[in-house]
Amino acid sequence: MISFAAPETEVVGPIRSAPVPAAASTDAAVHASLRIFQRLTRGYPTPDFSLRFWDDSVWTPDSAVAPRFTVVLHHPGALRRMFLHHSQVELGEAFLARDFAIEGDLESSFRLADHLTADVSLGDRLWTAQALLSLPAGTPADPGWHAADVHGARHSPSRDRQTVTYHYDTSNEFFATWLDPAMVYSCAYFSNPMEDLETAQRRKLDYICRKLRLQRGERLLDIGCGWGGLLIHAARHFGVEAAGITLSEPQALLARSRIGEAGLGDACRVEVRDYREMPGDGAFDKIASVGMVEHVGMARLPEYFRAAWRLLRPGGAFLLHGIGETPVSKARRGPSFADHYVFPDSELPGLGSLADAAEAVGFEVRDVENLREHYVLTLRSWRERLELNRAAAVRAAGESAYELWRLFIAGSAYRFRIGHYLLYQTLLVKPDHGASHVPLTRHDWYPL
């Protein structure tokens, strides 16, 4: 298994002179906030942070190792905004509203965030609420980014269009500032931790095509095709006829443009269409669905696999690439910040749920691979590119979008690193009167 070194600490903001201890501050709100924060962080193992207040005084826990990051409170009511309702959503909103900031290693700060939003005793909850209410309320700042407002039955075709539009229609130009040149918005496949993102994404596309064992002249369907990266790669390098579907009109427009620029207009097509509305029983030899199953919903998995089964010819293969969640992660209390502000209605199925739903319609599971370490590297590459291209990202979608995605990407990297999120590539086949048409070995997946 690949092991990963901790990310290097970011250098953010000006170099400061020696910090003034918070205990020496003359601001009463500093002392009140410090008492609350010390209570909130009680029991936190090996503190790796410092806390800086609006008057530039600093507190570092006595047992702290060298701080990896600094929590910066921007005003006396910051903690009240962050923790009054004790939810991850509230904490994320306070970040977007600039009530506080993280200087240094943003990814590492999520361990502290988990501790601060974990379940506590009723006594601690009452003490904290009373103490927070003693801090100034002030005028709430505008986070600058509206939460999703979607309507209709959960995971119905109409509501799925709303959720996809909310996320993916942010701006093609925005996504282009931090994705690789092919604009592949899913986990890459690295040969080593130092490899560049473009190479790793190209390898991932090739790996999917080899797992599907694409042959010249075959018909490939990409369910959730994004900006067309897999379609272009499969048509160019494997000679297939590739069709892609997405619910995002801006994605489809750019995908068609990129297909035309590649000279593959006769080999590829992209439609704005729901997977449930795709015609053509047995019309495809192979199907891929990359980074889309997260939008399907647990209750809709049987319908999703029935649609794929119907569209696939007997003997065909279906490569499913998607994020799963462990029972530990699912046990957290309440909705996440991402549910409200990034991926509304998203649900991360466990491996067992995926396999059960696929096998129930007749699919045979032929291979499962967990690539979660690769997603850590992918997400870190995305955040590095986003931060390097901050000015262009802000021009494309605004400051709040930049901060939102920076926070979301860092938090996702943390979740994959600690094993709460997993990335499964699952190869399914539709048996042809019992024949799987699968070779005895996988040697063709790993060329020299």
NORLINBEL-V782875 format. One record per helix or strand. SS is the DSSP state (helix for helix, strand for strand). FROM is the first residue (numbers start at 1). LEN is the number of residues. If there is no record, write none. Layout:
ss from len
SS FROM LEN
SS FROM LEN
//
This chain:
ss from len
strand 20 2
helix 22 3
helix 28 13
strand 49 4
strand 57 4
strand 69 5
helix 78 6
helix 88 9
strand 100 5
helix 109 8
helix 122 12
helix 157 12
helix 172 5
helix 197 16
strand 219 5
helix 229 10
strand 241 6
helix 249 13
strand 268 5
helix 275 3
strand 284 7
helix 293 3
helix 298 14
strand 312 14
helix 327 4
helix 337 5
helix 351 10
strand 364 7
helix 372 17
helix 390 8
helix 399 20
strand 421 9
strand 432 1
strand 435 1
helix 443 3
//
